[in-house]
């Protein structure tokens, strides 16, 4: 492969002119999150919200330029809008605001207006913290729903640790339709898109909150998950860990039909899982179920070894009066399936996920 460093790419991108300032894109400060890892290169083109349509040709020009660089086989430029800070007029020294006026002056949360095109249901899977097996659970829930005969998509939106391409053995990013929609690759019957397609596997996603939020919103809404003739029955979204800006943006800008919370049994994980439930409550997203992962390990003698304790998530579900979908043990077969990019399709673990998926789908459709 020819050698190519970031400075060469930056110099090349600076030959693309910003139509507003007349400067090169780099000089104008519009190139964000540039990643170069031959044979891939890409960045975020972050522009004012009112100028998005004007910059569509600029995005195409920048992407074509990247694709023409030596050694670059895949170029991707994501056009995203800046998030403007709300402005509240400040009263003069003598002015006093009534409680009602003060409340009206506070910035209001965005209101979700629509699901992605041709998607009937959207379910997010969150955890409140990392390391509880949320991605594994969300993927296997999606496979369980697929086993019910449904048309299912899975969005790996875990910006800090996208594992979708590895878990499914995907190394080809989405292609694009004539109307610039991403066409997701299909693996094991699932339509898949992932943050992992934006950067090389060994690179960190060094994005600020607004940039990450906009990128994930575009992955969610600008992917052709279904068509008018064959809509997607359900899209499972694997959220990043935590309850921060990315989660709020996704849940507030897209209509979400329900959420699943994943936790391990120990108290520290349950504290964060409760925060996830609170986030969904505040954004008016029904919690369709809580799943306890790594509930126990079956030893050679067949006895259950409760490494992290057991039953904590189930008790939390009872306390919060939310459905408990079930528990998943620590099982080497599940880990091996992810490492080998061959998800479990049968056996006891697959049957557990199939049962949870059936309960989830029943609850989801009963609310419509």
C-alpha positions as CSV (number, residue, x, y, z in Angstrom):
1,X,0.0,0.0,0.0
2,X,1.3,3.5,-0.7
3,X,2.2,5.6,2.3
4,X,-0.4,8.3,3.1
5,X,-0.5,10.4,6.2
6,X,-3.1,12.8,7.6
7,X,-1.3,15.9,6.5
8,X,-1.4,14.9,2.9
9,X,-5.1,14.3,3.2
10,X,-5.6,17.6,5.0
11,X,-3.7,19.4,2.2
12,X,-5.8,17.7,-0.4
13,X,-9.1,18.5,1.4
14,X,-8.1,22.2,1.6
15,X,-8.4,22.4,-2.2
16,X,-12.2,21.9,-1.8
17,X,-13.6,25.4,-1.3
18,X,-16.2,26.3,1.4
19,X,-18.9,28.1,-0.5
20,X,-19.6,30.4,2.5
21,X,-16.2,31.6,3.5
22,X,-14.3,31.0,0.2
23,X,-11.6,29.2,2.2
24,X,-10.5,25.6,1.9
25,X,-12.5,23.1,4.0
26,X,-9.7,22.6,6.5
27,X,-8.9,26.3,6.9
28,X,-12.6,27.0,7.4
29,X,-12.7,24.5,10.2
30,X,-15.3,22.2,8.6
31,X,-13.3,18.9,8.7
32,X,-14.0,17.1,11.9
33,X,-12.9,13.7,13.2
34,X,-10.6,12.9,10.2
35,X,-9.5,9.3,10.1
36,X,-7.0,7.9,7.7
37,X,-6.2,4.2,7.7
38,X,-5.4,2.9,4.3
39,X,-7.4,1.7,2.5
40,X,-10.0,3.9,4.3
41,X,-10.4,7.6,4.9
42,X,-13.3,9.7,6.1
43,X,-14.4,12.6,8.2
44,X,-17.4,14.6,9.4
45,X,-18.3,17.7,7.4
46,X,-20.0,19.8,10.1
47,X,-22.0,22.8,8.8
48,X,-24.7,25.2,10.1
49,X,-28.1,23.5,10.2
50,X,-29.6,26.0,7.7
51,X,-26.9,25.3,5.2
52,X,-27.0,21.5,4.9
53,X,-28.5,21.3,1.4
54,X,-26.0,23.9,0.1
55,X,-23.2,21.7,1.3
56,X,-24.4,18.5,-0.3
57,X,-22.3,19.1,-3.5
58,X,-19.3,19.9,-1.3
59,X,-19.7,16.6,0.5
60,X,-19.7,14.8,-2.8
61,X,-16.6,16.7,-4.0
62,X,-14.7,15.9,-0.8
63,X,-15.6,12.3,-0.9
64,X,-14.6,12.0,-4.5
65,X,-11.3,13.6,-3.7
66,X,-10.6,11.2,-0.9
67,X,-11.5,8.3,-3.1
68,X,-8.9,9.4,-5.7
69,X,-6.0,9.5,-3.2
70,X,-3.4,6.8,-3.5
71,X,-4.3,3.6,-1.6
72,X,-7.8,4.8,-0.7
73,X,-10.5,2.2,-1.7
74,X,-13.2,3.4,0.6
75,X,-14.0,7.1,1.3
76,X,-16.8,8.4,3.4
77,X,-17.8,11.9,4.3
78,X,-20.7,12.3,6.6
79,X,-22.5,15.7,6.3
80,X,-23.8,16.7,9.7
81,X,-25.4,19.9,11.1
82,X,-24.0,21.9,14.0
83,X,-26.1,21.9,17.1
84,X,-26.8,25.5,18.0
85,X,-26.8,26.6,21.6
86,X,-30.3,27.9,22.6
87,X,-30.2,31.6,23.4
88,X,-32.3,33.0,26.3
89,X,-32.5,36.8,26.6
90,X,-31.1,38.0,29.9
91,X,-33.3,40.5,31.8
92,X,-32.0,43.9,32.8
93,X,-30.7,44.7,36.3
94,X,-34.2,45.7,37.5
95,X,-36.2,43.1,35.6
96,X,-37.8,40.3,37.5
97,X,-39.3,37.2,35.9
98,X,-42.3,35.3,37.2
99,X,-41.9,31.6,37.6
100,X,-44.1,31.0,34.5
101,X,-41.9,33.4,32.4
102,X,-38.7,31.9,33.7
103,X,-40.0,28.4,32.7
104,X,-40.9,29.6,29.2
105,X,-37.4,31.0,28.8
106,X,-35.7,27.6,29.5
107,X,-34.6,25.6,26.4
108,X,-37.2,22.9,25.6
109,X,-36.2,19.4,24.8
110,X,-36.5,18.4,21.2
111,X,-39.6,16.4,20.3
112,X,-39.3,13.3,18.3
113,X,-41.3,13.5,15.1
114,X,-40.8,10.3,13.1
115,X,-39.2,6.9,12.8
116,X,-36.8,6.1,10.0
117,X,-38.5,5.6,6.7
118,X,-40.3,2.2,6.2
119,X,-39.5,1.0,9.8
120,X,-42.5,-0.1,11.8
121,X,-40.9,-0.3,15.3
122,X,-37.7,1.0,16.8
123,X,-36.3,-0.6,20.1
124,X,-33.2,0.7,21.8
125,X,-31.0,-1.5,24.1
126,X,-29.2,0.4,26.8
127,X,-27.2,-0.4,29.9
128,X,-26.2,2.7,31.8
129,X,-22.6,1.4,31.9
130,X,-20.2,-0.6,29.7
131,X,-19.0,-4.1,30.1
132,X,-22.4,-5.8,30.8
133,X,-22.7,-7.5,27.5
134,X,-25.2,-5.1,26.0
135,X,-24.0,-5.6,22.4
136,X,-24.1,-9.3,22.7
137,X,-27.6,-9.2,24.1
138,X,-29.0,-6.7,21.6
139,X,-27.6,-8.7,18.6
140,X,-29.0,-12.0,19.9
141,X,-32.3,-10.4,20.6
142,X,-32.3,-9.2,17.0
143,X,-31.5,-12.8,15.8
144,X,-34.3,-14.1,18.1
145,X,-36.8,-11.7,16.4
146,X,-35.5,-12.7,13.0
147,X,-36.2,-16.4,14.0
148,X,-39.9,-15.3,14.5
149,X,-40.1,-14.6,10.8
150,X,-39.7,-10.8,11.1
151,X,-37.8,-8.5,8.9
152,X,-35.2,-7.1,11.4
153,X,-32.4,-4.6,11.4
154,X,-29.6,-4.0,13.9
155,X,-27.8,-0.7,14.3
156,X,-24.5,-0.9,16.3
157,X,-24.6,2.6,17.7
158,X,-22.0,2.0,20.4
159,X,-19.6,4.8,19.4
160,X,-17.0,3.9,22.0
161,X,-16.8,0.3,21.2
162,X,-18.5,-0.7,18.0
163,X,-18.3,-4.5,17.7
164,X,-20.9,-5.2,15.1
165,X,-18.5,-5.8,12.1
166,X,-16.4,-8.2,14.2
167,X,-19.3,-10.1,15.7
168,X,-20.9,-10.6,12.3
169,X,-17.8,-10.9,10.2
170,X,-18.6,-7.9,8.1
171,X,-15.8,-6.0,6.4
172,X,-17.7,-4.2,3.6
173,X,-19.4,-0.9,4.6
174,X,-22.8,0.1,3.2
175,X,-23.1,1.2,-0.4
176,X,-25.3,4.1,-1.4
177,X,-28.5,4.3,-3.3
178,X,-29.3,6.8,-6.1
179,X,-30.9,9.1,-3.5
180,X,-27.8,8.9,-1.2
181,X,-29.3,6.5,1.3
182,X,-27.0,3.9,2.9
183,X,-27.7,0.4,1.8
184,X,-26.9,-1.8,4.8
185,X,-25.1,-5.1,4.3
186,X,-27.0,-8.3,5.4
187,X,-25.6,-10.8,7.8
188,X,-27.5,-13.9,9.1
189,X,-30.7,-12.4,7.8
190,X,-30.2,-9.0,9.6
191,X,-29.8,-5.7,7.9
192,X,-26.8,-4.1,9.7
193,X,-25.2,-0.7,10.0
194,X,-22.5,0.2,12.5
195,X,-20.3,3.1,13.7
196,X,-17.5,0.6,13.1
197,X,-17.8,1.1,9.4
198,X,-16.7,4.7,9.8
199,X,-13.3,4.0,11.2
200,X,-10.7,1.3,11.2
201,X,-11.0,-1.2,14.0
202,X,-7.9,0.0,15.9
203,X,-8.7,3.7,15.8
204,X,-10.4,5.5,18.6
205,X,-13.6,7.6,17.9
206,X,-12.4,11.0,19.2
207,X,-15.7,12.9,18.7
208,X,-17.4,15.5,20.8
209,X,-21.0,14.9,21.8
210,X,-22.8,17.0,19.1
211,X,-20.7,15.4,16.4
212,X,-21.3,11.9,17.6
213,X,-25.0,12.5,18.1
214,X,-25.4,13.8,14.6
215,X,-23.4,11.0,13.1
216,X,-25.5,8.4,14.9
217,X,-28.7,10.1,14.0
218,X,-27.7,10.0,10.3
219,X,-26.9,6.3,10.6
220,X,-30.3,5.8,12.1
221,X,-32.4,7.9,9.7
222,X,-30.4,7.9,6.4
223,X,-30.0,4.1,6.1
224,X,-32.5,2.4,3.8
225,X,-33.7,-0.2,6.4
226,X,-36.8,-1.1,4.4
227,X,-38.9,-0.2,1.5
228,X,-42.6,0.7,0.9
229,X,-43.1,-2.8,-0.4
230,X,-41.1,-4.6,2.3
231,X,-40.8,-2.5,5.4
232,X,-38.6,-3.4,8.3
233,X,-40.7,-4.9,11.1
234,X,-38.3,-3.9,13.9
235,X,-35.0,-2.1,14.2
236,X,-32.9,-2.9,17.3
237,X,-30.5,-0.1,18.2
238,X,-27.5,-1.0,20.4
239,X,-26.9,2.3,22.3
240,X,-23.6,3.4,23.7
241,X,-23.1,2.9,27.5
242,X,-24.1,5.8,29.8
243,X,-27.0,8.3,29.8
244,X,-25.4,11.3,28.1
245,X,-25.7,13.5,25.1
246,X,-25.7,10.7,22.5
247,X,-28.5,8.8,24.1
248,X,-30.6,11.9,24.6
249,X,-30.2,13.0,21.0
250,X,-31.2,9.7,19.6
251,X,-34.2,9.2,21.9
252,X,-35.4,12.8,21.4
253,X,-35.0,13.1,17.6
254,X,-36.4,9.7,16.6
255,X,-39.7,8.1,17.7
256,X,-38.7,5.1,19.9
257,X,-41.3,2.4,20.6
258,X,-39.5,0.9,23.5
259,X,-36.3,0.1,25.4
260,X,-34.6,-2.9,26.9
261,X,-32.1,-2.4,29.8
262,X,-29.3,-4.9,30.3
263,X,-27.5,-5.3,33.6
264,X,-25.3,-7.8,35.4
265,X,-26.5,-8.8,38.9
266,X,-24.1,-6.9,41.1
267,X,-25.1,-3.7,42.9
268,X,-22.7,-1.4,41.1
269,X,-24.1,-2.4,37.7
270,X,-27.7,-2.1,39.0
271,X,-27.1,1.5,40.1
272,X,-26.3,2.5,36.5
273,X,-29.1,0.3,35.1
274,X,-31.5,2.3,37.2
275,X,-30.1,5.5,35.7
276,X,-30.9,4.1,32.2
277,X,-34.5,3.4,33.3
278,X,-34.7,7.0,34.5
279,X,-33.4,8.3,31.2
280,X,-36.1,6.4,29.3
281,X,-38.8,7.5,31.7
282,X,-37.8,11.1,31.3
283,X,-37.9,10.8,27.5
284,X,-41.2,9.0,27.6
285,X,-39.9,5.7,26.2
286,X,-41.5,2.6,27.7
287,X,-39.1,0.1,29.2
288,X,-40.3,-3.2,27.6
289,X,-38.0,-5.3,29.7
290,X,-34.9,-5.8,31.8
291,X,-32.4,-8.6,31.2
292,X,-29.9,-10.0,33.6
293,X,-26.7,-10.9,31.8
294,X,-23.8,-13.0,33.2
295,X,-26.3,-14.3,35.8
296,X,-24.2,-17.4,36.7
297,X,-21.7,-19.9,35.3
298,X,-22.3,-23.6,35.0
299,X,-19.2,-25.5,36.4
300,X,-17.9,-28.8,35.2
301,X,-20.1,-30.5,37.9
302,X,-23.2,-28.9,36.5
303,X,-23.6,-26.6,39.5
304,X,-24.4,-22.9,39.0
305,X,-21.6,-20.6,40.2
306,X,-22.9,-17.1,40.9
307,X,-19.8,-15.1,40.1
308,X,-21.5,-11.7,40.2
309,X,-24.3,-12.7,42.5
310,X,-27.7,-13.6,41.0
311,X,-31.2,-12.1,40.8
312,X,-30.3,-8.5,41.2
313,X,-31.7,-7.3,37.9
314,X,-34.9,-9.4,38.5
315,X,-35.4,-7.8,41.9
316,X,-34.8,-4.3,40.3
317,X,-37.5,-5.1,37.7
318,X,-39.9,-6.1,40.4
319,X,-39.2,-3.0,42.4
320,X,-39.6,-0.7,39.4
321,X,-42.6,-2.7,38.2
322,X,-41.0,-3.4,34.8
323,X,-41.1,-6.7,32.8
324,X,-38.3,-9.1,33.5
325,X,-37.4,-10.7,30.2
326,X,-35.0,-13.3,31.6
327,X,-31.4,-14.1,32.6
328,X,-28.5,-15.2,30.5
329,X,-25.6,-17.2,32.0
330,X,-21.9,-16.8,31.3
331,X,-21.4,-19.4,28.5
332,X,-18.2,-20.0,26.6
333,X,-20.3,-20.9,23.5
334,X,-21.7,-17.4,23.4
335,X,-18.3,-15.8,23.6
336,X,-16.9,-18.1,21.0
337,X,-19.8,-17.4,18.6
338,X,-19.0,-13.7,18.8
339,X,-15.3,-14.2,18.3
340,X,-15.8,-16.4,15.3
341,X,-18.5,-14.2,13.8
342,X,-21.0,-17.1,13.8
343,X,-23.9,-16.2,16.2
344,X,-25.6,-19.0,18.0
345,X,-28.7,-20.1,16.0
346,X,-29.7,-23.1,18.1
347,X,-29.0,-24.6,21.6
348,X,-30.1,-23.6,25.1
349,X,-28.7,-20.0,24.9
350,X,-30.4,-19.4,21.5
351,X,-33.6,-20.7,22.9
352,X,-33.4,-18.3,25.8
353,X,-33.0,-15.3,23.5
354,X,-35.8,-16.7,21.3
355,X,-38.1,-16.7,24.3
356,X,-37.1,-13.2,25.3
357,X,-37.5,-11.9,21.7
358,X,-41.0,-13.5,21.6
359,X,-42.0,-11.8,24.8
360,X,-40.6,-8.5,23.7
361,X,-42.4,-8.6,20.3
362,X,-45.7,-9.5,22.1
363,X,-45.4,-6.5,24.4
364,X,-44.3,-4.2,21.6
365,X,-47.2,-5.0,19.3
366,X,-49.7,-4.9,22.1
367,X,-48.9,-1.3,22.7
368,X,-49.7,-0.2,19.1
